Amino acid sequence: MYQTIKKRDGRKVKFDASKITKAIARAGAETGEFDEKAAAKLT
């Protein structure tokens, strides 16, 4: 898994998988296709 990521402005920050999980969960909830538990598996 990634340790750091490069932001659009060039900064390097620690990778935070919870942000990805939350975004996937929101998309799943919006479409009704899957829940937060499934989003965690996808992360």
N, C-alpha and C positions, 0 to 999 in steps of 0.2 A: 504494500500500500504506500501511497505517497506520504512523504514526511512534510514537505513544504510545497506551496504553490506560488506562482507568480501572478500578482494582481495586474489589472489593466494598466495601472499607473507605474508598474515596474517593481513595486515592493514585493518582497518574499515574506509570506506568512505561513504559520503552521497550518497544515491541512486539518479541517474540522469536518469529519464524516457526518456529524449530526446535522449540519446545514444542508448537506445533500439529501439526507434521509427526510428532513422536513419538507424540502422542495418536492421530492418525489411523492410524499404523502399528500401534499396539497393537490398535486396534479391528479393523483388517484381518487381523492375525495371529490374533486370537481367533476371528473368523468364518471364516478361511481364504479370504476373498474376494480379497485383494490383498496385496502386499508393501510394503516400505519405499520402493522406487523409485516405485511407484504413489502412495503417500502423499505423496511429495515433489511429484509433479505436481499433486495435489489442493490443496496448500497455496497 
